[in-house]
Amino acid sequence: MNRTAAQAQDRFARIGSVAGKAESGDGSIRVEVAPGGLLTDVTLTHAALRSGTDAVARQIVELANKATRRAGDRMYRALSPVLGPGSDQQLASLGYEPLPDDEDDAPYVGPGGR
């Protein structure tokens, strides 16, 4: 167990923060979550506020869900090689699964490719 913990610690040191990020198409709302979905940051521009509170709230929830899937994908990619074959089910039970090929895993992509 100590060897596995050391390998995991080494992987996290190499890949850095394991967080999920998502941004609205126009860049007016950005969210960041920790693995498991804990919301750690929300950024709103004045333009986001013009769409009304209900629309902003819905978009924050949608973006937080997308960011949570991204964080789970990053955690899966960090731990799967360390835990080895057969770990997929264990990681999935924790909410750490690879993203499907058709789901975007790019970090913040806003206007102008920011």
N, C-alpha and C positions, 0 to 999 in steps of 0.2 A: 504494500500500500504506500509506503514512503517513497518508493521509486516512482510510482504513478503520480503522486502529488508533486514530486520534484519535476517530472516531465511536464505536467500541466503548468506549473509555475513558470518554467522556462518558456513554454509556448506563449503564455500571456505576456511575459516580459518582451517577447519578440513582436507580438502583434499589437500590443498596446491596449488601449481602452476597448472593451467589448460593449458597444452601445449601438443602438439602432437610431437612425435619423430619417426623417421624411419631411418633405416640403411641398407646399401647394404649387400648382403649375405656374402661378404668377409670382411665386416667391414671397407672398405676403404673410404666410404662416409657416413656421418651422417648429418641429418638435424633436426632442431627443428622449429616448427611454433607455433604462438599464435592462439587462436581461431579466425576463419575467414581466416586463411591461411597466415598471415603476417610472413614471413621468419625471424626468430630471430637468427639462428645460422647454419652455415655450416662448417663441418670439413672434410678435405680431407687429405688422406695420400699420400705419394709419389707413392705408388702402384696404387692409383686411377688415377693419372696423366699419367701413362703409357698407358692407354687405349685410349688416345686422347681426345681433347677438345669436340668434338661433342658427344662422348659417355658419357663423364662426365656430360655435360650439360643435355642430355636426362635423365640420371639417377637422377640428382638433381631434375628435374621437376617431375619425377615419384615418388621419395621419398617425395618431398614436398606435392604432392597430397595425398599420403598415410598418412603422418603426419597430414594433414589438416582434413582428415576423423577421425583420432584418436582424435584430439583436439575437434572436433565436438561431438564425442561420449562422451568424458569426460565432456564437458559442458552440454550436454543433461543429463547425469547421475547426475550432480550437481544440475541442475535447475528443472528437471522434478518433483522430490518429493516436492519441494517448491511450484511450480506453480500449481500442482495438476492435476486432470483429465481434459482432453480437451486441455492441453498445448502442445501436440505433434505437432499439425499443426503450432502453433506459433513458436515453437522451430525449426521446419523443415524450416520455411520460413527464419530463420536466418542462416540456414546451420548446425544446431545442431541436429543430428540424431544419434540414436544408430547404431552401426556397425552391419551388418548382422552376423549371427552365423558363417559363413564360412570365415569371414575376421579376420585376426590376429590382436589382440589388445595388444600384448606384447610390452613393451618398448625395447630399443636396445637389439637385440639378434644377436651377432656376433660370430665369431669363438670361440669355447670353451665355449659358453654360456655366454659371457660377458654381 
